[in-house]
Amino acid sequence: MEVNWIAVVAAAVSAFVLGGVWYGPLFGKKWMELVGLSEEQAKSANMGKVFGGAFALSLIAAFVFAMFLGPKPGVEFATAAGASAGLCWVAATFGINYLFAQRPFGLWLIDGGYATLQFTLYGLVIGLLG
């Protein structure tokens, strides 16, 4: 499969930055409340493992999504495909899991919203650089 590695890395970085804003100043406190995580617990995490793992997984997701889109997918198609994948595959799957786990609807909105924007960004970046 032909994959533009610059686009994949840029897409992964874009989602990583989005995650910092989304789970930081935008929804960080509410997200921690909904998952039952205190600030002390969050600060005591192994940050290398958390951020390194998150970036590695973002890179994997961006790579596989680029393979799914194929070479030179076009910006409009890639962005629409990303939004659809984020909302209808990832967020929908979160929704199923959250229903059975009896997780709060607000948590689904935060996590599903991030997934939708994450994959929309993947599509936009890969479409622009592809």
FENBEL-V946613 format. One record per residue. N is the residue number from 0. RES is the residue in one small letter. PSI is psi in degrees with one decimal (* if undefined). OMEGA is omega in degrees with one decimal (999 if undefined). Layout:
n:N res:RES psi:PSI omega:OMEGA
n:N res:RES psi:PSI omega:OMEGA
//
This chain:
n:0 res:m psi:135.1 omega:178.2
n:1 res:e psi:122.2 omega:-179.0
n:2 res:v psi:134.6 omega:176.3
n:3 res:n psi:104.6 omega:-175.3
n:4 res:w psi:-31.5 omega:177.0
n:5 res:i psi:-43.2 omega:178.1
n:6 res:a psi:-40.2 omega:-179.8
n:7 res:v psi:-47.6 omega:179.8
n:8 res:v psi:-42.4 omega:178.6
n:9 res:a psi:-39.9 omega:178.2
n:10 res:a psi:-43.9 omega:178.7
n:11 res:a psi:-42.8 omega:178.5
n:12 res:v psi:-41.7 omega:-178.5
n:13 res:s psi:-42.1 omega:179.5
n:14 res:a psi:-34.1 omega:178.0
n:15 res:f psi:-42.8 omega:176.7
n:16 res:v psi:-45.3 omega:176.9
n:17 res:l psi:-44.5 omega:179.4
n:18 res:g psi:-38.8 omega:177.8
n:19 res:g psi:-38.4 omega:179.0
n:20 res:v psi:-45.0 omega:-175.9
n:21 res:w psi:-49.5 omega:-177.1
n:22 res:y psi:7.4 omega:174.4
n:23 res:g psi:-107.5 omega:-174.1
n:24 res:p psi:-30.9 omega:-176.9
n:25 res:l psi:-56.6 omega:-172.8
n:26 res:f psi:10.0 omega:-174.5
n:27 res:g psi:-50.9 omega:-178.4
n:28 res:k psi:-44.7 omega:179.6
n:29 res:k psi:-41.3 omega:179.4
n:30 res:w psi:-46.1 omega:179.1
n:31 res:m psi:-40.7 omega:177.3
n:32 res:e psi:-46.2 omega:-176.5
n:33 res:l psi:-29.5 omega:178.1
n:34 res:v psi:-5.5 omega:178.4
n:35 res:g psi:35.7 omega:-178.3
n:36 res:l psi:126.4 omega:177.7
n:37 res:s psi:162.9 omega:177.5
n:38 res:e psi:-36.3 omega:178.6
n:39 res:e psi:-42.9 omega:178.0
n:40 res:q psi:-42.9 omega:-179.8
n:41 res:a psi:-42.5 omega:-178.4
n:42 res:k psi:-23.2 omega:-178.3
n:43 res:s psi:-4.0 omega:-179.6
n:44 res:a psi:154.8 omega:174.4
n:45 res:n psi:99.3 omega:-172.9
n:46 res:m psi:-33.0 omega:176.5
n:47 res:g psi:-42.9 omega:178.6
n:48 res:k psi:-45.4 omega:-177.5
n:49 res:v psi:-54.9 omega:-176.0
n:50 res:f psi:-38.6 omega:176.8
n:51 res:g psi:-44.9 omega:178.1
n:52 res:g psi:-42.2 omega:179.6
n:53 res:a psi:-42.3 omega:180.0
n:54 res:f psi:-41.0 omega:178.9
n:55 res:a psi:-43.5 omega:179.2
n:56 res:l psi:-35.8 omega:176.1
n:57 res:s psi:-40.0 omega:177.8
n:58 res:l psi:-42.7 omega:177.8
n:59 res:i psi:-46.5 omega:-179.3
n:60 res:a psi:-43.0 omega:180.0
n:61 res:a psi:-39.9 omega:179.4
n:62 res:f psi:-49.2 omega:-178.5
n:63 res:v psi:-36.9 omega:177.3
n:64 res:f psi:-39.0 omega:176.2
n:65 res:a psi:-39.1 omega:176.4
n:66 res:m psi:-40.9 omega:178.7
n:67 res:f psi:-42.7 omega:-178.4
n:68 res:l psi:-31.8 omega:-177.3
n:69 res:g psi:172.7 omega:-177.1
n:70 res:p psi:138.8 omega:176.1
n:71 res:k psi:63.2 omega:-174.6
n:72 res:p psi:-15.5 omega:-175.4
n:73 res:g psi:141.2 omega:-172.8
n:74 res:v psi:-47.7 omega:-176.5
n:75 res:e psi:-47.9 omega:179.8
n:76 res:f psi:-47.5 omega:-176.2
n:77 res:a psi:-40.8 omega:179.5
n:78 res:t psi:-44.0 omega:178.0
n:79 res:a psi:-39.5 omega:177.8
n:80 res:a psi:-39.4 omega:178.0
n:81 res:g psi:-45.6 omega:178.6
n:82 res:a psi:-41.7 omega:179.8
n:83 res:s psi:-44.3 omega:179.5
n:84 res:a psi:-44.2 omega:-179.0
n:85 res:g psi:-46.1 omega:-176.8
n:86 res:l psi:-48.2 omega:-169.4
n:87 res:c psi:-18.8 omega:175.6
n:88 res:w psi:-59.4 omega:-173.2
n:89 res:v psi:-56.0 omega:-178.1
n:90 res:a psi:-37.7 omega:178.2
n:91 res:a psi:-40.5 omega:177.3
n:92 res:t psi:-42.8 omega:173.4
n:93 res:f psi:-45.4 omega:-178.3
n:94 res:g psi:-44.1 omega:178.0
n:95 res:i psi:-50.1 omega:-179.8
n:96 res:n psi:-43.2 omega:-177.4
n:97 res:y psi:-33.9 omega:176.2
n:98 res:l psi:-48.3 omega:-179.7
n:99 res:f psi:-34.7 omega:179.4
n:100 res:a psi:-3.9 omega:-178.5
n:101 res:q psi:44.2 omega:177.3
n:102 res:r psi:154.8 omega:-178.0
n:103 res:p psi:145.6 omega:177.6
n:104 res:f psi:-37.6 omega:179.1
n:105 res:g psi:-34.4 omega:177.3
n:106 res:l psi:-40.3 omega:176.7
n:107 res:w psi:-40.2 omega:178.7
n:108 res:l psi:-42.5 omega:-179.7
n:109 res:i psi:-53.7 omega:-176.7
n:110 res:d psi:-41.3 omega:178.0
n:111 res:g psi:-36.2 omega:176.3
n:112 res:g psi:-42.8 omega:177.3
n:113 res:y psi:-47.3 omega:-178.7
n:114 res:a psi:-40.2 omega:179.2
n:115 res:t psi:-47.2 omega:178.5
n:116 res:l psi:-35.3 omega:178.3
n:117 res:q psi:-52.1 omega:-177.8
n:118 res:f psi:-29.1 omega:173.3
n:119 res:t psi:-43.6 omega:176.0
n:120 res:l psi:-44.1 omega:176.7
n:121 res:y psi:-50.1 omega:-178.5
n:122 res:g psi:-44.7 omega:179.6
n:123 res:l psi:-50.7 omega:-177.5
n:124 res:v psi:-46.4 omega:-179.0
n:125 res:i psi:-38.4 omega:176.7
n:126 res:g psi:-40.3 omega:179.0
n:127 res:l psi:-39.9 omega:-174.2
n:128 res:l psi:-9.4 omega:-174.8
n:129 res:g psi:* omega:999
//
